[in-house]
Amino acid sequence: MKDRPLLMIPGPIEFDPDVIKSMNQPGKGHVSPDFIEVFGQAIQQMRKVWMCPSGQPFIIAGSGTLAMDMAAANLIEAGEKALVISTGYFSDRFAELLTRYGADVTMIAGPLGHVPDIEKIEAEMNKNEYKLLTLTHVDTSTAVRIDPEPFGKLGRKYGTITVLDGVCSVAGEEIRQERWDIDVVLTASQKALGVPAGLALMIVSSYAMERFRSRETAVGNYYVDWNNWLPVMNAYESGKPSYFGTPPVNLVYALKKSLDQILEEGMETRFERHRKLAAAVRSALKALGIDQLPENDEIAANTLSAPRYPTGIEGARFLQEVNKAGAILAGGLHPEIKNEYFRIGHMGTVSRGDILVTIGAIETGLLKCGIDFREGSGIKAASEIFNT
Ligand SMILES: *Cc1c(COP(=O)(O)O)cnc(C)c1O
């Protein structure tokens, strides 16, 4: 009997058993011929998943925050201007992090749950010369999704390097890095890629690499310096081992397996699957009379949802009841409204069945907490989306 609740938080997610099994590699070192091949293939497959055939991938041990750190440390020098587009907690983290490297940071944020006006952003870029612009594809604290495409074009127009925090979007939301001219797209293994936590991943455009090479000062962080990692990535891709810091061998096996599965599903199919799952979740919540944090469905993420608690409910108790009924959900994260909403992850391996279990568990939670709603209406609404 499978007697554990489904893990439906925005990362780590439920892992595919074959991905987990692929990590079982006892006695495999970082210079074993088998590992060299797997590492090299993972690097090449990333370009297909990111849709960035000419970019430079990096696979490093660390979490998503390390990927953000790596982008910032390598691309900004003290005194240079950075523009941070904020849609929540993780965007704000980028501002904080850039400040550590001496960047002169300007932040543009809309009201909570909104995407700031692009006209306002362009006006700012026109007024001041920015070296770097960061934006969060899906801010996991608000479930607000930004369309990154126009930002790549803006970056080219003003000679600004664009960095997309795709930790909650890569391999879930539509990303066409090269066509959209986004310079850096970074992520972590435990979100839509469906690999246990521990890998920081990114692809860097040739434009950003050029700007990196023309730095005047040394990178202020030893571990993430691209000068240390570039030779390692190049070596493994060309079938040779190389060393700077020990690579997370077993996690790279898991990454390779997951990238196999992602490419087998196909990127377009995968984007569409996430859109459909998200539409079903939103439709179910609406039927249950539950509001969401993002202003409207057009800017709502397809990898997670951020519903507001119904009035009169005690959040912690509700989540506990939902857990007992079969689904683990996450609480709020944004410091301003932490206790007013919760989060449902629906990325990676998530299936229609998982969504129905989750909605069913939410209905049970509402019932146990004495909330008035039409029983079964959430399940019905989600099924209707699946059947269209
Ligand atoms: C999870 C997340 C991060 C941080 O990743 P960690 O692996 O927890 O360090 C950064 N940005 C976004 C958008 C995220 O969802």
The ligand as an SDF file (V2000), in Angstrom:
LIG
                    3D

 15 15  0  0  0  0  0  0  0  0999 V2000
   13.5300   27.9520   -5.3250 C   0  0  0  0  0  0  0  0  0  0  0  0
   13.8750   29.2220   -5.9950 C   0  0  0  0  0  0  0  0  0  0  0  0
   15.1040   29.8570   -5.8030 C   0  0  0  0  0  0  0  0  0  0  0  0
   16.1220   29.3840   -4.8050 C   0  0  0  0  0  0  0  0  0  0  0  0
   16.5400   28.1090   -5.0910 O   0  0  0  0  0  0  0  0  0  0  0  0
   17.2430   27.2340   -3.9380 P   0  0  0  0  0  0  0  0  0  0  0  0
   17.5290   25.9540   -4.6550 O   0  0  0  0  0  0  0  0  0  0  0  0
   16.2290   27.0860   -2.8630 O   0  0  0  0  0  0  0  0  0  0  0  0
   18.4370   27.9630   -3.4950 O   0  0  0  0  0  0  0  0  0  0  0  0
   15.3650   31.0030   -6.5210 C   0  0  0  0  0  0  0  0  0  0  0  0
   14.4740   31.5060   -7.3860 N   0  0  0  0  0  0  0  0  0  0  0  0
   13.2850   30.9270   -7.5940 C   0  0  0  0  0  0  0  0  0  0  0  0
   12.3590   31.5290   -8.5780 C   0  0  0  0  0  0  0  0  0  0  0  0
   12.9440   29.7660   -6.9070 C   0  0  0  0  0  0  0  0  0  0  0  0
   11.7620   29.2010   -7.1180 O   0  0  0  0  0  0  0  0  0  0  0  0
  1  2  1  0
  2  3  1  0
  2 14  2  0
  3  4  1  0
  3 10  2  0
  4  5  1  0
  5  6  1  0
  6  7  2  0
  6  8  1  0
  6  9  1  0
 10 11  1  0
 11 12  2  0
 12 13  1  0
 12 14  1  0
 14 15  1  0
M  END
$$$$
